[in-house]
Amino acid sequence: MATKHVPILTREVIELLLGENSCIKATRAPLKYVLDFTLGGGGHTRAMLDHIRLHDLPLVVVGNDQDLRVIDRAQEVFKPEILKGSLILSHQKFGQISSAYLKSLGIDPAHIAATFADLGFSSDQIEDETRGLSFMRDGPLDMRLSPELSPVPLYDKLLAASDHELCEVFRAYGEERFCVSMSRAIKQAQARRTFENSTKYLSDLLVAQLPSWARRGKIHGATRAFQSLRIWVNDEMGELERLLMFQGTELVAGARVGFLSFHETEDRMVKTAFKDKNLWQKCGKKPWVPGRQEITLNPRARSAKLRVATKL
Ligand SMILES: C[S@@+](CC[C@H](N)C(=O)[O-])C[C@H]1O[C@@H](n2cnc3c(N)ncnc32)[C@H](O)[C@@H]1O
């Protein structure tokens, strides 16, 4: 099936990671692999493969995702590239990727030339109501981007959490100012046994906690709360922290890394990691952001920030 996901800042990603000024040409080391940690709809991976073919670069792309449906789709869509050996697929959470895991795929971490991570979820995932990621479509309270690799769906996590813990999730990942009343409402509904395993139900419950002026805002009243619950269920900040640590310790000097983030906390984590002058040399003083034209064509691009650095 066709993807609805539109890749963001593709030209910049390719130019910065694989272009003239990247390490690819300059290095004499036997660098061989480009890791796309977040394959998704495959837009960036496709652009990498096209660039590599066009410029006859001696590189193999590794397309990784935690979502098995993404991998299944890629098996079909990228069949010729997989058969040719120019693409290797990997189904893993990027925070779990270690040197031992890469070696099990036949990849020597010392031969990684560049890596890329486009954080968060894809349009295909949010539009699939069985995932329960959106309040626009009714579905189960699941939110796992990988039902295979993440054992606990949102409904069970909500049952197990205290209202203090929930409030902290809403505050930390969504800056939700009504976190106290929202978390209390969830715990009260569970105690009354009226709490339903439905995104529509949860969205209505959360919005009902807002004062009337806050319900009239431009963004839906459940937006921040849903975003924070998704980040929590998928341990997105923990995953990013582990990936940054892996790259800082395992990549060889000269490897380029790029991160496309959509959340302020994620961007801050990447920015802070790149400040370590013993490990990274930043590319550019500021992050790359999409221009007005890209945002008009793809509104999801509006909060994107791309940061790139070279391993020292
Ligand atoms: C924004 S989409 C990537 C879109 C892709 N660059 C494209 O051009 O179509 C993010 C993807 O990353 C995956 N993902 C998110 N967190 C992950 C993690 N911790 N480990 C592996 N994959 C992850 C999601 O399942 C999703 O498919």
The ligand as an ORCA input file, in Angstrom:
! r2SCAN-3c Opt
* xyz 0 1
  C       8.560     10.547     11.106
  S       8.500      8.842     10.745
  C       9.831      8.633      9.628
  C       9.469      9.016      8.232
  C      10.529      8.700      7.205
  N      11.728      9.467      7.398
  C       9.991      8.894      5.805
  O      10.626      9.592      5.007
  O       8.939      8.344      5.487
  C       9.114      8.144     12.179
  C       9.295      6.633     12.147
  O      10.184      6.314     13.198
  C       9.775      5.160     13.829
  N      10.283      5.230     15.195
  C       9.944      6.113     16.151
  N      10.621      5.855     17.275
  C      11.413      4.782     17.020
  C      12.344      4.031     17.787
  N      12.587      4.329     19.059
  N      12.988      3.012     17.202
  C      12.752      2.687     15.891
  N      11.858      3.345     15.128
  C      11.201      4.389     15.676
  C       8.272      5.183     13.754
  O       7.756      3.874     13.872
  C       8.036      5.816     12.397
  O       7.863      4.853     11.404
*
